[in-house]
Amino acid sequence: MGIIIINFKAYREGFGKQAIELAKIADEVASRCDEYIAVAVNSLDLAEIVKEVSIDVFSQHVDAIDFGSHTGRINAEMIKDKGAKGSLINHSERRLKLADIEFIVSKMRELELVSVVCTNNVQTTAAAAALNPDYVAVEPPELIGTGIPVSKAEPEIVENSVKAAKNVNRKVKVLCGAGITNNKDYVSALDLGAEGVLLASGIVKAKDRKAALEELVGLR
Ligand code: G3P
């Protein structure tokens, strides 16, 4: 069984009604396959999506803050209260300082939330693994949203990230992402040693999202 986390990003197709529709598709496809499928949704949709599906729902970001005098921020306690399973941290479209990543990972561990720290290369993957998150997810930024799969274009990044991360922390799970669209890309990622993938546009922006997800998990 592999791990698939679908990041809805701030795509129009991943917001509001369409986000709920896609989360339900993911829920239904998950019930028919052996893969673990979760969704990472925007903070406004999170509470509603949690109520609509039985798969795990992640936040796309949390801020490195406790409760207090902060404006326009969301902390780990808030996403937990709304039913999130965990959160992406340090996505390349929402980079954080090292000290903030460490703060969030530790706090999420205390709160029993699942942390997925995104990285951009082998070195940062090893550094992130040392912070002891549940997952690291390596995504070369230049391939994000291109449809050119990291597992094909830069297989050595995936393989070496897995080795480097496990060398530092044998418990951490390693995902890869960027350009992953179909079953071939997904299977190659697993063959390279990744435990799964983090992906977005290939599913969120597909014409037929159900068909795209079914194909990804090998149901078509
Ligand atoms: O978080 C996943 C993401 O950054 C990869 O995006 O569109 O290349 O699957 P995409």
py3Dmol code that shows the C-alpha trace and the ligand (Angstrom):
import py3Dmol

protein = """\
ATOM      1  CA  MET A   1       0.000   0.000   0.000  1.00  0.00           C
ATOM      2  CA  GLY A   2       1.311   3.398  -0.956  1.00  0.00           C
ATOM      3  CA  ILE A   3       0.455   6.797   0.385  1.00  0.00           C
ATOM      4  CA  ILE A   4      -1.239   9.457  -1.729  1.00  0.00           C
ATOM      5  CA  ILE A   5      -1.842  12.957  -0.409  1.00  0.00           C
ATOM      6  CA  ILE A   6      -3.740  15.237  -2.762  1.00  0.00           C
ATOM      7  CA  ASN A   7      -2.969  18.899  -2.162  1.00  0.00           C
ATOM      8  CA  PHE A   8      -5.912  21.044  -3.293  1.00  0.00           C
ATOM      9  CA  LYS A   9      -3.703  24.187  -3.103  1.00  0.00           C
ATOM     10  CA  ALA A  10      -5.553  27.426  -3.816  1.00  0.00           C
ATOM     11  CA  TYR A  11      -6.848  26.157  -7.147  1.00  0.00           C
ATOM     12  CA  ARG A  12     -10.354  27.307  -7.947  1.00  0.00           C
ATOM     13  CA  GLU A  13     -11.129  23.646  -8.590  1.00  0.00           C
ATOM     14  CA  GLY A  14      -9.890  22.842  -5.089  1.00  0.00           C
ATOM     15  CA  PHE A  15     -12.009  25.369  -3.229  1.00  0.00           C
ATOM     16  CA  GLY A  16     -15.550  25.412  -1.816  1.00  0.00           C
ATOM     17  CA  LYS A  17     -18.098  23.187  -3.540  1.00  0.00           C
ATOM     18  CA  GLN A  18     -15.525  21.724  -5.892  1.00  0.00           C
ATOM     19  CA  ALA A  19     -13.253  20.891  -2.952  1.00  0.00           C
ATOM     20  CA  ILE A  20     -16.034  18.983  -1.225  1.00  0.00           C
ATOM     21  CA  GLU A  21     -16.847  17.192  -4.440  1.00  0.00           C
ATOM     22  CA  LEU A  22     -13.192  16.193  -4.929  1.00  0.00           C
ATOM     23  CA  ALA A  23     -12.776  15.093  -1.308  1.00  0.00           C
ATOM     24  CA  LYS A  24     -15.825  12.853  -1.719  1.00  0.00           C
ATOM     25  CA  ILE A  25     -14.341  11.375  -4.901  1.00  0.00           C
ATOM     26  CA  ALA A  26     -11.098  10.671  -3.012  1.00  0.00           C
ATOM     27  CA  ASP A  27     -13.090   9.093  -0.180  1.00  0.00           C
ATOM     28  CA  GLU A  28     -15.006   6.854  -2.548  1.00  0.00           C
ATOM     29  CA  VAL A  29     -11.932   5.801  -4.559  1.00  0.00           C
ATOM     30  CA  ALA A  30     -10.039   5.110  -1.309  1.00  0.00           C
ATOM     31  CA  SER A  31     -12.772   2.678  -0.306  1.00  0.00           C
ATOM     32  CA  ARG A  32     -12.133   0.659  -3.496  1.00  0.00           C
ATOM     33  CA  CYS A  33      -8.345   0.428  -3.474  1.00  0.00           C
ATOM     34  CA  ASP A  34      -5.486  -0.546  -1.199  1.00  0.00           C
ATOM     35  CA  GLU A  35      -3.782   2.841  -1.200  1.00  0.00           C
ATOM     36  CA  TYR A  36      -3.956   5.302   1.685  1.00  0.00           C
ATOM     37  CA  ILE A  37      -5.503   8.460   0.240  1.00  0.00           C
ATOM     38  CA  ALA A  38      -5.702  11.756   2.136  1.00  0.00           C
ATOM     39  CA  VAL A  39      -6.467  15.320   1.085  1.00  0.00           C
ATOM     40  CA  ALA A  40      -4.761  18.599   2.056  1.00  0.00           C
ATOM     41  CA  VAL A  41      -7.296  21.400   1.851  1.00  0.00           C
ATOM     42  CA  ASN A  42      -7.453  25.113   2.527  1.00  0.00           C
ATOM     43  CA  SER A  43      -8.273  26.283   6.033  1.00  0.00           C
ATOM     44  CA  LEU A  44     -11.703  27.664   5.122  1.00  0.00           C
ATOM     45  CA  ASP A  45     -12.928  24.334   3.746  1.00  0.00           C
ATOM     46  CA  LEU A  46     -11.255  22.093   6.300  1.00  0.00           C
ATOM     47  CA  ALA A  47     -14.000  21.804   8.940  1.00  0.00           C
ATOM     48  CA  GLU A  48     -16.701  21.097   6.385  1.00  0.00           C
ATOM     49  CA  ILE A  49     -14.671  18.530   4.466  1.00  0.00           C
ATOM     50  CA  VAL A  50     -13.801  16.700   7.702  1.00  0.00           C
ATOM     51  CA  LYS A  51     -17.541  16.207   8.264  1.00  0.00           C
ATOM     52  CA  GLU A  52     -18.168  14.979   4.728  1.00  0.00           C
ATOM     53  CA  VAL A  53     -15.523  12.252   4.362  1.00  0.00           C
ATOM     54  CA  SER A  54     -13.956   9.402   6.265  1.00  0.00           C
ATOM     55  CA  ILE A  55     -10.453   9.735   4.787  1.00  0.00           C
ATOM     56  CA  ASP A  56      -7.864  11.860   6.593  1.00  0.00           C
ATOM     57  CA  VAL A  57      -7.973  15.589   5.955  1.00  0.00           C
ATOM     58  CA  PHE A  58      -4.829  17.681   6.266  1.00  0.00           C
ATOM     59  CA  SER A  59      -4.301  21.400   6.449  1.00  0.00           C
ATOM     60  CA  GLN A  60      -1.955  22.894   3.857  1.00  0.00           C
ATOM     61  CA  HIS A  61      -0.157  25.053   6.406  1.00  0.00           C
ATOM     62  CA  VAL A  62      -0.031  26.036  10.056  1.00  0.00           C
ATOM     63  CA  ASP A  63       1.702  28.996  11.610  1.00  0.00           C
ATOM     64  CA  ALA A  64       4.422  28.674  14.237  1.00  0.00           C
ATOM     65  CA  ILE A  65       2.419  30.295  17.007  1.00  0.00           C
ATOM     66  CA  ASP A  66       0.602  29.492  20.220  1.00  0.00           C
ATOM     67  CA  PHE A  67      -2.756  31.096  20.970  1.00  0.00           C
ATOM     68  CA  GLY A  68      -2.379  34.807  21.564  1.00  0.00           C
ATOM     69  CA  SER A  69      -2.006  38.190  20.025  1.00  0.00           C
ATOM     70  CA  HIS A  70      -1.512  37.183  16.372  1.00  0.00           C
ATOM     71  CA  THR A  71      -3.651  38.374  13.502  1.00  0.00           C
ATOM     72  CA  GLY A  72      -4.694  36.295  10.539  1.00  0.00           C
ATOM     73  CA  ARG A  73      -2.840  33.225  11.785  1.00  0.00           C
ATOM     74  CA  ILE A  74      -3.794  29.588  12.260  1.00  0.00           C
ATOM     75  CA  ASN A  75      -2.069  27.360  14.790  1.00  0.00           C
ATOM     76  CA  ALA A  76      -1.863  23.596  15.220  1.00  0.00           C
ATOM     77  CA  GLU A  77      -4.439  23.596  18.026  1.00  0.00           C
ATOM     78  CA  MET A  78      -6.972  25.222  15.682  1.00  0.00           C
ATOM     79  CA  ILE A  79      -6.613  22.670  12.912  1.00  0.00           C
ATOM     80  CA  LYS A  80      -6.799  19.851  15.450  1.00  0.00           C
ATOM     81  CA  ASP A  81      -9.996  21.315  16.883  1.00  0.00           C
ATOM     82  CA  LYS A  82     -11.513  21.343  13.388  1.00  0.00           C
ATOM     83  CA  GLY A  83     -10.681  17.665  12.897  1.00  0.00           C
ATOM     84  CA  ALA A  84      -7.519  17.775  10.794  1.00  0.00           C
ATOM     85  CA  LYS A  85      -5.323  14.701  10.872  1.00  0.00           C
ATOM     86  CA  GLY A  86      -2.232  16.826  10.388  1.00  0.00           C
ATOM     87  CA  SER A  87      -0.698  19.402   8.109  1.00  0.00           C
ATOM     88  CA  LEU A  88       1.750  20.073   5.347  1.00  0.00           C
ATOM     89  CA  ILE A  89       4.577  22.240   6.648  1.00  0.00           C
ATOM     90  CA  ASN A  90       7.010  24.348   4.634  1.00  0.00           C
ATOM     91  CA  HIS A  91       5.478  23.678   1.226  1.00  0.00           C
ATOM     92  CA  SER A  92       7.601  25.341  -1.442  1.00  0.00           C
ATOM     93  CA  GLU A  93       4.685  27.715  -2.031  1.00  0.00           C
ATOM     94  CA  ARG A  94       4.614  28.517   1.722  1.00  0.00           C
ATOM     95  CA  ARG A  95       8.187  28.364   2.949  1.00  0.00           C
ATOM     96  CA  LEU A  96       9.034  28.744   6.644  1.00  0.00           C
ATOM     97  CA  LYS A  97      12.148  29.456   8.708  1.00  0.00           C
ATOM     98  CA  LEU A  98      13.983  26.446  10.135  1.00  0.00           C
ATOM     99  CA  ALA A  99      13.127  27.458  13.712  1.00  0.00           C
ATOM    100  CA  ASP A 100       9.443  27.704  12.784  1.00  0.00           C
ATOM    101  CA  ILE A 101       9.456  24.273  11.159  1.00  0.00           C
ATOM    102  CA  GLU A 102      10.971  22.787  14.313  1.00  0.00           C
ATOM    103  CA  PHE A 103       8.397  24.569  16.494  1.00  0.00           C
ATOM    104  CA  ILE A 104       5.490  23.277  14.427  1.00  0.00           C
ATOM    105  CA  VAL A 105       6.782  19.702  14.154  1.00  0.00           C
ATOM    106  CA  SER A 106       7.307  19.480  17.950  1.00  0.00           C
ATOM    107  CA  LYS A 107       3.953  21.000  18.712  1.00  0.00           C
ATOM    108  CA  MET A 108       2.181  18.710  16.262  1.00  0.00           C
ATOM    109  CA  ARG A 109       3.832  15.695  17.845  1.00  0.00           C
ATOM    110  CA  GLU A 110       2.572  16.822  21.281  1.00  0.00           C
ATOM    111  CA  LEU A 111      -0.915  17.276  19.840  1.00  0.00           C
ATOM    112  CA  GLU A 112      -0.733  13.919  18.043  1.00  0.00           C
ATOM    113  CA  LEU A 113      -1.107  15.545  14.660  1.00  0.00           C
ATOM    114  CA  VAL A 114       0.688  14.126  11.624  1.00  0.00           C
ATOM    115  CA  SER A 115       3.430  16.352  10.235  1.00  0.00           C
ATOM    116  CA  VAL A 116       4.470  16.366   6.566  1.00  0.00           C
ATOM    117  CA  VAL A 117       7.505  18.586   6.036  1.00  0.00           C
ATOM    118  CA  CYS A 118       8.084  19.537   2.420  1.00  0.00           C
ATOM    119  CA  THR A 119      11.610  19.939   1.084  1.00  0.00           C
ATOM    120  CA  ASN A 120      13.241  20.769  -2.230  1.00  0.00           C
ATOM    121  CA  ASN A 121      16.355  18.586  -2.474  1.00  0.00           C
ATOM    122  CA  VAL A 122      18.371  15.803  -0.851  1.00  0.00           C
ATOM    123  CA  GLN A 123      20.119  18.023   1.695  1.00  0.00           C
ATOM    124  CA  THR A 124      16.980  19.754   2.939  1.00  0.00           C
ATOM    125  CA  THR A 125      15.218  16.382   3.105  1.00  0.00           C
ATOM    126  CA  ALA A 126      17.940  15.067   5.427  1.00  0.00           C
ATOM    127  CA  ALA A 127      17.732  18.247   7.510  1.00  0.00           C
ATOM    128  CA  ALA A 128      13.943  17.984   7.755  1.00  0.00           C
ATOM    129  CA  ALA A 129      14.154  14.291   8.709  1.00  0.00           C
ATOM    130  CA  ALA A 130      16.382  15.263  11.636  1.00  0.00           C
ATOM    131  CA  LEU A 131      13.487  17.270  13.099  1.00  0.00           C
ATOM    132  CA  ASN A 132      11.588  13.991  13.485  1.00  0.00           C
ATOM    133  CA  PRO A 133       8.390  14.678  11.554  1.00  0.00           C
ATOM    134  CA  ASP A 134       6.140  11.797  10.499  1.00  0.00           C
ATOM    135  CA  TYR A 135       6.816  12.461   6.816  1.00  0.00           C
ATOM    136  CA  VAL A 136       9.180  14.392   4.621  1.00  0.00           C
ATOM    137  CA  ALA A 137       8.024  15.150   1.074  1.00  0.00           C
ATOM    138  CA  VAL A 138      10.663  16.095  -1.462  1.00  0.00           C
ATOM    139  CA  GLU A 139       9.445  18.222  -4.370  1.00  0.00           C
ATOM    140  CA  PRO A 140      11.826  19.936  -6.802  1.00  0.00           C
ATOM    141  CA  PRO A 141      10.051  23.298  -7.204  1.00  0.00           C
ATOM    142  CA  GLU A 142      10.876  23.623 -10.899  1.00  0.00           C
ATOM    143  CA  LEU A 143       8.768  20.533 -11.671  1.00  0.00           C
ATOM    144  CA  ILE A 144       5.715  21.506  -9.619  1.00  0.00           C
ATOM    145  CA  GLY A 145       2.641  21.917 -11.792  1.00  0.00           C
ATOM    146  CA  THR A 146       4.491  20.953 -14.976  1.00  0.00           C
ATOM    147  CA  GLY A 147       3.175  17.413 -15.431  1.00  0.00           C
ATOM    148  CA  ILE A 148       6.808  16.295 -15.735  1.00  0.00           C
ATOM    149  CA  PRO A 149       7.077  13.669 -13.007  1.00  0.00           C
ATOM    150  CA  VAL A 150       9.912  13.926 -10.521  1.00  0.00           C
ATOM    151  CA  SER A 151      10.110  10.137 -10.540  1.00  0.00           C
ATOM    152  CA  LYS A 152      11.081  10.259 -14.218  1.00  0.00           C
ATOM    153  CA  ALA A 153      12.869  13.606 -14.581  1.00  0.00           C
ATOM    154  CA  GLU A 154      14.926  13.445 -11.382  1.00  0.00           C
ATOM    155  CA  PRO A 155      14.809   9.872 -10.069  1.00  0.00           C
ATOM    156  CA  GLU A 156      18.117  10.346  -8.267  1.00  0.00           C
ATOM    157  CA  ILE A 157      16.596  13.092  -6.106  1.00  0.00           C
ATOM    158  CA  VAL A 158      13.920  10.667  -4.940  1.00  0.00           C
ATOM    159  CA  GLU A 159      16.304   7.754  -4.372  1.00  0.00           C
ATOM    160  CA  ASN A 160      18.936   9.845  -2.634  1.00  0.00           C
ATOM    161  CA  SER A 161      16.368  11.675  -0.531  1.00  0.00           C
ATOM    162  CA  VAL A 162      15.031   8.359   0.723  1.00  0.00           C
ATOM    163  CA  LYS A 163      18.551   7.199   1.608  1.00  0.00           C
ATOM    164  CA  ALA A 164      19.516  10.503   3.229  1.00  0.00           C
ATOM    165  CA  ALA A 165      16.314  10.775   5.251  1.00  0.00           C
ATOM    166  CA  LYS A 166      16.414   7.178   6.506  1.00  0.00           C
ATOM    167  CA  ASN A 167      20.063   7.578   7.366  1.00  0.00           C
ATOM    168  CA  VAL A 168      19.193  10.428   9.694  1.00  0.00           C
ATOM    169  CA  ASN A 169      15.897   9.036  10.981  1.00  0.00           C
ATOM    170  CA  ARG A 170      14.871   5.507  10.117  1.00  0.00           C
ATOM    171  CA  LYS A 171      11.267   6.070  11.257  1.00  0.00           C
ATOM    172  CA  VAL A 172      10.499   8.975   8.943  1.00  0.00           C
ATOM    173  CA  LYS A 173       8.397   8.187   5.893  1.00  0.00           C
ATOM    174  CA  VAL A 174       9.437   9.730   2.604  1.00  0.00           C
ATOM    175  CA  LEU A 175       7.064  11.015  -0.055  1.00  0.00           C
ATOM    176  CA  CYS A 176       7.941  12.678  -3.318  1.00  0.00           C
ATOM    177  CA  GLY A 177       6.002  15.074  -5.467  1.00  0.00           C
ATOM    178  CA  ALA A 178       5.966  17.414  -8.458  1.00  0.00           C
ATOM    179  CA  GLY A 179       4.501  16.474 -11.800  1.00  0.00           C
ATOM    180  CA  ILE A 180       3.040  13.166 -10.588  1.00  0.00           C
ATOM    181  CA  THR A 181      -0.053  12.520 -12.696  1.00  0.00           C
ATOM    182  CA  ASN A 182      -0.620   8.875 -13.478  1.00  0.00           C
ATOM    183  CA  ASN A 183      -0.144   5.328 -12.236  1.00  0.00           C
ATOM    184  CA  LYS A 184       3.189   4.968 -14.012  1.00  0.00           C
ATOM    185  CA  ASP A 185       4.576   8.041 -12.200  1.00  0.00           C
ATOM    186  CA  TYR A 186       3.213   6.787  -8.906  1.00  0.00           C
ATOM    187  CA  VAL A 187       4.585   3.253  -9.277  1.00  0.00           C
ATOM    188  CA  SER A 188       8.003   4.651 -10.311  1.00  0.00           C
ATOM    189  CA  ALA A 189       8.033   6.770  -7.145  1.00  0.00           C
ATOM    190  CA  LEU A 190       7.374   3.658  -5.049  1.00  0.00           C
ATOM    191  CA  ASP A 191      10.026   1.728  -6.980  1.00  0.00           C
ATOM    192  CA  LEU A 192      12.531   4.456  -6.146  1.00  0.00           C
ATOM    193  CA  GLY A 193      11.910   3.830  -2.451  1.00  0.00           C
ATOM    194  CA  ALA A 194       9.367   6.546  -1.669  1.00  0.00           C
ATOM    195  CA  GLU A 195       6.455   5.473   0.512  1.00  0.00           C
ATOM    196  CA  GLY A 196       4.088   7.559  -1.557  1.00  0.00           C
ATOM    197  CA  VAL A 197       3.395  10.817  -3.323  1.00  0.00           C
ATOM    198  CA  LEU A 198       2.162  14.320  -2.685  1.00  0.00           C
ATOM    199  CA  LEU A 199       0.399  15.638  -5.776  1.00  0.00           C
ATOM    200  CA  ALA A 200      -1.946  18.367  -6.896  1.00  0.00           C
ATOM    201  CA  SER A 201      -2.646  19.520 -10.454  1.00  0.00           C
ATOM    202  CA  GLY A 202      -2.776  16.047 -12.038  1.00  0.00           C
ATOM    203  CA  ILE A 203      -5.902  15.310 -10.015  1.00  0.00           C
ATOM    204  CA  VAL A 204      -7.307  18.678  -8.895  1.00  0.00           C
ATOM    205  CA  LYS A 205      -7.254  20.161 -12.389  1.00  0.00           C
ATOM    206  CA  ALA A 206      -8.074  16.996 -14.348  1.00  0.00           C
ATOM    207  CA  LYS A 207     -11.145  17.166 -16.612  1.00  0.00           C
ATOM    208  CA  ASP A 208     -12.494  13.976 -15.092  1.00  0.00           C
ATOM    209  CA  ARG A 209     -11.106  13.911 -11.561  1.00  0.00           C
ATOM    210  CA  LYS A 210     -12.616  10.600 -10.603  1.00  0.00           C
ATOM    211  CA  ALA A 211     -11.160   8.905 -13.678  1.00  0.00           C
ATOM    212  CA  ALA A 212      -7.770  10.531 -13.033  1.00  0.00           C
ATOM    213  CA  LEU A 213      -7.674   9.280  -9.458  1.00  0.00           C
ATOM    214  CA  GLU A 214      -8.870   5.823 -10.426  1.00  0.00           C
ATOM    215  CA  GLU A 215      -6.105   5.635 -13.022  1.00  0.00           C
ATOM    216  CA  LEU A 216      -3.517   6.871 -10.498  1.00  0.00           C
ATOM    217  CA  VAL A 217      -4.300   4.059  -8.053  1.00  0.00           C
ATOM    218  CA  GLY A 218      -4.517   1.419 -10.776  1.00  0.00           C
ATOM    219  CA  LEU A 219      -8.292   0.928 -10.906  1.00  0.00           C
ATOM    220  CA  ARG A 220      -8.407   1.654 -14.665  1.00  0.00           C
TER     221      ARG A 220
END
"""
ligand_1 = """\
10
G3P
O 2.024 19.657 -2.979
C 2.076 18.988 -4.197
C 2.632 19.801 -5.259
O 3.452 20.848 -4.941
C 2.942 19.123 -6.524
O 2.166 19.785 -7.441
O 0.766 19.999 -9.402
O 3.084 19.115 -9.620
O 1.329 17.716 -8.548
P 1.825 19.113 -8.835
"""
view = py3Dmol.view(width=600, height=400)
view.addModel(protein, "pdb")
view.setStyle({"model": 0}, {"cartoon": {"style": "trace"}})
view.addModel(ligand_1, "xyz")
view.setStyle({"model": 1}, {"stick": {}})
view.zoomTo()
view.show()
